[in-house]
Structure formats: C-alpha cells, structure tokens
Amino acid sequence: MHRKLLTLAALLCAGGVQAQGSVQLTGLVDVYAGSMKAPGDASRTAVLGSGGLTTSWFGFTGTEDLGGGLKAGFALTSFMRADTGAPGRFNGDPFFSRDANVSLSGGFGTVRLGRWMAPNFLPSVLANPLGDSFTFSPLIVHKNVGIRDPLRWAPTTPADTGWSNQIAYSTPDIGGFKANLQYQFGEQAGDNGKKNVGANFFYAGGPLLLTGYYERVQIGNPGQGAYLGTTRKDWMLGAAYDLQAAKPYLSYGQAEDEQLPGKARTLQVGVAVPLGAGKVLASWAKTDLTAGDVNRKTLTVGYDHHLSKRTDVYAMVMNDKITNLSTGNSVGLGIRHRF
C-alpha cells in the first residue's frame, strides 16, 4: 500500500509540473541531391548534401508558466549535417550552435540570455523568397557563404548568423511592430570594451512586411569568439507584399570594414508565385564591391511542392557569376521534413 501511495504521489506531482510547463523535441531534416559548380570552379561536383533550403537541426525547447503573466523558457537546438550525421554546420561548430539560451517573458516583452540568432539573420530570411537557404538563396549566399581554396568570395555578414554570450531584449507586439536589441559580450581579458551590438525590427500589417537590421561587430563567432582586430558594420532594409497571386520581395543593404577600402552593396529582388500545392520561387541578387570594381550576380529559380504541412519536395536551378571568374551553374532536388 505504501508503495502504491508513493507511485500515485509521483504521478500527481508529474501531472502538476506538466500542467505548468512543457518541453518539446523539435527540428527539421533537409537533404538534397545536386550537381554543383561555384564561380571559378574548374569542374562540377555531384553531391548528396544537407540543407538545400533550410539548415538541418534538432533540439529541445520549453516554457514554464510562472503565474502573473510571466513565463520562463529555454532553447537548446543543434545544427546537423543530415548527409553524414555529423553535428554542426562545419567541423568545430559548437554542438548547440543554433540556440543555447534561457528567457523570461511577460507584458514587457522578452529578455533572453545565451546564444541566439544575430540581428542580421531573421530580416535576411524574411526579405527573400528562398528563406534561409545557404545553398540556393542568392541573398543568403552572398551574405554568408564564402568561396575558398583559393579565396574567391568573402561573406559580407561580419560575424556569423548567430551570436554567443549575448543578452537580447525583444519588445512585445505593438500594432504589428516588433524589435530586438542585442549585445554580445567580448569576454576577452583586456578587451577594452570590445563587443557586438545590433538591432532589428519587423512590421507585419495585412499583406505588407517591412524589416531591417543594423550591426556593429568587433567579436567573431560562433562560440567564444576572439577580437576581430577591426570594427565591421552592416545593415539591410527589406520588404515583401502578398498580392495573393504573387508575393514580391525587395532588399538592399551595405557592409563595411573600417580597415578595408570601399563597401559591399547588395540589392535583391524576388517573387513567390503559388502554383498547385506549392510555389514557384525566384530570386536575383547583385553585390557590388566598390573597391576593385568587382561584383557578384546570382539568379535562382525553382519550385517547392508541399506533400503535407510538414513535408515538401523542391527543385532549384542557380546561375552564379563573379567578375573575372568562370560562371557557376548548380541544380538540386531535395526533400524537407519538419517534426
């Protein structure tokens, strides 16, 4: 009898905790097969890759109702390479490189501590029809994907799409307007106040979306980054308007390094057109490097077909050009599943 009472008490306690809070296992797996050729490559490469339209990830998120309108939350999520099973976006990426934070939220908004997305990330994702594709989105590729061996293109984003060691404040929704203010601690001995600061905003009113961000960066990422030895700044403004028959996108931004001449100026236009159970997606981006008279022009056209709310298949074709380099042409077919 005593053992039964203990078991019943344990179940009642577990039920009480569950009623106040929740923990979810969540994530996304995206794998594609493609034939890839970057600008300047001597030949094509056949690949089975991870993250054709979205970087694969998994992890845990949770919230607890503290009463009085307060909630505590956490996120521990990890990028992964679904083609090999390796953790992270690349070798050396921290395990919880997507999110590792705890938060407190209420009528005042949300205060978050830990690793979270950088100010540049979400505005860039929302301002182009191919979202957060680090493989096929012209805007995201120009801003975040370097071409090395030898160096042919340096990303214009100054310090990753996620910041570690940060404190972030998110405003409540005020008539469709939201904003984030973010500060990353340098955590370097004798760093003389080296830090990353930035902000972004979002306005959603009916069919209209407006977004933008600003960053002033001195610390590298991911993990406990070191002082970059310079100060880098970048900003972007973006918009989208849902016409039902089509959704056009537009963005423009600049990036600069105080120790390097010139600026990188990026213009992107795109459109998403509903067709059947999916959408035709098209985006074109041009980045001008004002020092050296170099530019990069990238065009992607494709179709994303939804098999269900959680699963879609896609086909993408990308044409990529950099001044004085041979043209790169890439194609990919993939499947993406959310859980």
Residue pairs with C-beta under 8 A, 6 or more apart in sequence:
20 64
20 65
21 62
21 63
21 64
21 65
22 62
22 63
23 60
23 61
23 62
24 60
24 61
24 62
25 58
25 59
25 60
25 339
26 58
26 59
26 60
26 61
26 77
26 339
27 56
27 57
27 58
27 59
27 77
27 338
27 339
28 54
28 56
28 57
28 58
28 336
28 337
28 338
28 339
29 56
29 58
29 82
29 336
29 337
29 339
30 50
30 51
30 52
30 53
30 54
30 55
30 56
30 82
30 334
30 335
30 336
30 337
31 48
31 49
31 50
31 52
31 56
31 82
31 83
31 334
31 335
32 48
32 49
32 50
32 51
32 52
32 53
32 135
32 314
32 332
32 333
32 334
32 335
33 47
33 48
33 49
33 332
33 333
33 334
34 46
34 47
34 49
34 52
34 135
34 330
34 331
34 332
34 333
34 334
35 44
35 45
35 46
35 47
35 330
35 331
35 332
36 44
36 45
36 46
36 47
36 49
36 328
36 330
36 332
37 43
37 44
37 45
37 328
37 329
37 330
38 147
38 152
38 320
38 328
38 330
39 147
39 152
39 153
39 296
39 320
39 321
39 322
39 325
39 326
39 327
39 328
40 147
40 152
40 322
40 325
40 326
40 328
41 326
41 328
48 83
49 83
49 135
49 332
50 56
50 80
50 81
50 82
50 83
50 84
51 81
51 82
51 133
51 134
51 135
52 133
52 135
52 136
52 314
52 316
52 332
52 334
52 336
53 130
53 131
53 132
53 133
53 135
53 136
53 304
53 314
53 316
53 334
53 336
54 131
54 132
54 133
54 336
55 79
55 89
55 132
55 134
56 79
56 80
56 81
56 82
57 77
57 78
57 79
57 80
57 98
58 77
58 78
58 80
59 75
59 76
59 77
59 78
59 96
59 98
59 99
60 74
60 75
60 76
60 77
61 73
61 74
61 75
61 76
61 77
61 99
62 73
62 74
63 71
63 72
63 73
64 71
64 72
64 73
65 71
66 72
68 106
69 106
69 107
70 104
70 105
70 106
71 104
71 105
71 106
72 102
72 103
72 104
73 102
73 103
73 104
73 105
74 101
74 102
74 103
75 99
75 100
75 101
75 103
75 116
76 96
76 99
76 100
77 96
77 98
77 99
77 100
78 87
78 88
78 95
78 96
78 97
78 98
79 87
79 88
79 89
79 93
79 97
79 98
80 86
80 87
80 88
81 87
81 88
81 89
87 93
87 95
88 94
88 95
88 97
89 97
93 222
94 100
94 115
94 164
94 222
94 223
96 115
97 115
97 162
97 222
98 162
99 114
99 115
99 116
99 117
100 114
100 115
100 164
101 112
101 113
101 114
101 115
101 116
102 112
102 113
102 114
103 110
103 111
103 112
103 113
104 110
104 111
105 111
105 170
107 172
108 172
109 169
109 170
109 171
109 172
110 169
110 170
111 167
111 168
111 169
111 170
112 166
112 167
112 168
112 169
112 170
113 166
113 167
113 168
114 164
114 165
114 166
115 162
115 163
115 164
115 165
115 166
115 222
116 162
116 163
116 166
116 168
116 182
117 161
117 162
117 163
118 157
118 159
118 160
118 161
118 162
118 163
118 182
118 196
118 198
118 215
118 221
119 180
119 182
119 198
119 199
119 200
119 213
119 214
119 215
120 143
120 157
120 161
120 198
120 200
120 213
120 215
120 234
120 236
121 132
121 161
121 162
122 200
122 202
122 211
123 200
123 202
123 211
123 212
123 213
123 236
123 238
124 132
124 139
124 140
124 143
124 161
124 213
124 236
124 238
124 251
125 131
125 132
125 140
126 202
126 209
126 211
126 238
126 240
127 139
127 211
127 236
127 238
127 239
127 240
127 249
127 250
127 251
127 268
128 137
128 138
128 139
128 140
128 238
128 249
128 251
128 268
128 270
128 283
128 285
129 247
129 249
129 270
129 271
129 272
129 279
129 281
129 282
129 283
130 136
130 137
130 138
130 139
130 140
130 270
130 281
130 283
130 300
130 302
130 316
131 137
132 140
133 140
134 140
134 141
134 144
134 145
135 141
135 316
135 332
136 300
136 302
136 316
136 318
136 330
136 332
137 283
137 300
138 268
138 283
138 284
138 285
138 298
138 299
138 300
138 318
139 251
139 266
139 268
139 270
139 283
139 285
141 285
141 298
141 320
142 155
142 156
142 266
142 285
142 287
142 296
142 298
143 155
143 156
143 157
143 266
144 155
144 157
144 161
145 153
145 155
146 153
146 154
146 155
147 153
147 322
152 322
152 325
153 296
153 322
156 234
156 253
156 255
156 264
156 266
156 287
157 234
157 255
158 215
158 217
158 228
158 232
158 233
158 234
158 255
158 257
159 196
159 215
159 217
159 219
159 220
159 221
159 225
159 228
159 232
160 220
160 221
160 222
162 221
162 222
163 182
163 184
163 196
163 221
164 184
164 221
164 222
164 223
164 224
164 225
165 184
165 185
165 187
165 224
166 182
166 183
166 184
166 185
166 196
167 182
167 183
167 185
168 180
168 181
168 182
168 183
169 180
169 181
169 182
170 178
170 179
170 180
171 177
171 178
171 179
171 180
172 178
175 205
176 203
176 204
176 205
177 201
177 202
177 203
178 201
178 202
178 203
179 199
179 200
179 201
179 202
180 199
180 200
180 201
181 199
182 196
182 197
182 198
182 199
183 195
183 196
183 197
184 195
184 196
184 197
184 219
184 221
185 195
186 193
186 194
186 195
186 218
186 219
186 227
187 224
188 194
188 219
188 226
188 227
191 227
194 218
194 219
194 227
195 218
195 219
196 215
196 216
196 217
196 218
196 219
197 215
197 216
198 213
198 214
198 215
198 216
198 217
199 213
199 214
200 211
200 212
200 213
200 214
201 210
201 211
201 212
201 213
202 209
202 210
202 211
203 209
203 210
203 211
207 241
207 242
207 243
207 244
208 239
208 240
208 241
209 239
209 240
209 241
210 237
210 238
210 239
211 237
211 238
211 239
212 235
212 236
212 237
212 238
213 235
213 236
214 233
214 234
214 235
215 232
215 233
215 234
215 235
216 231
216 232
216 233
217 228
217 231
217 232
217 233
217 234
218 227
218 228
218 230
218 231
218 232
219 225
219 226
219 227
219 228
220 226
220 227
220 228
229 259
230 257
230 258
230 259
230 260
231 257
231 258
232 255
232 256
232 257
232 258
233 255
233 256
233 258
234 253
234 254
234 255
234 256
235 253
235 254
236 251
236 252
236 253
236 254
236 266
237 251
237 252
237 253
238 249
238 250
238 251
238 252
239 249
239 250
239 251
240 247
240 248
240 249
240 250
241 247
241 248
244 274
245 273
245 274
246 271
246 272
246 273
246 274
247 271
247 272
247 273
248 269
248 270
248 271
249 268
249 269
249 270
249 271
249 272
249 283
250 268
250 269
250 270
251 266
251 267
251 268
252 265
252 266
252 267
252 268
253 265
253 266
254 263
254 264
254 265
254 266
255 263
255 264
255 266
256 262
256 263
256 264
260 291
261 291
262 289
262 290
262 291
262 292
263 289
263 290
263 291
264 287
264 288
264 289
264 290
265 287
265 288
265 290
266 285
266 286
266 287
266 288
267 285
267 286
268 283
268 284
268 285
268 286
269 283
269 284
270 281
270 282
270 283
270 284
271 281
271 282
271 283
272 279
272 280
272 281
272 282
273 279
273 280
275 303
276 305
277 305
277 306
277 307
278 303
278 304
278 305
278 306
278 312
279 303
279 304
280 301
280 302
280 303
281 300
281 301
281 302
281 303
281 304
281 316
282 299
282 300
282 301
282 302
283 299
283 300
284 297
284 298
284 299
284 300
285 296
285 297
285 298
286 295
286 296
286 297
286 298
287 295
287 296
288 294
288 295
289 295
293 323
294 322
294 323
294 324
295 322
295 323
296 320
296 321
296 322
296 323
297 320
297 321
298 318
298 319
298 320
298 321
299 318
299 319
300 316
300 317
300 318
300 319
301 316
301 317
302 314
302 315
302 316
302 317
303 314
303 315
304 312
304 313
304 314
305 312
305 313
305 314
306 312
307 313
310 337
310 338
310 339
311 335
311 336
311 337
311 338
312 335
312 336
313 333
313 334
313 335
313 336
314 332
314 333
314 334
314 335
314 336
315 331
315 332
315 333
316 330
316 331
316 332
316 334
317 329
317 330
317 331
318 328
318 329
318 330
318 331
319 327
319 328
319 329
320 327
320 328
320 329
320 330
321 327
321 328
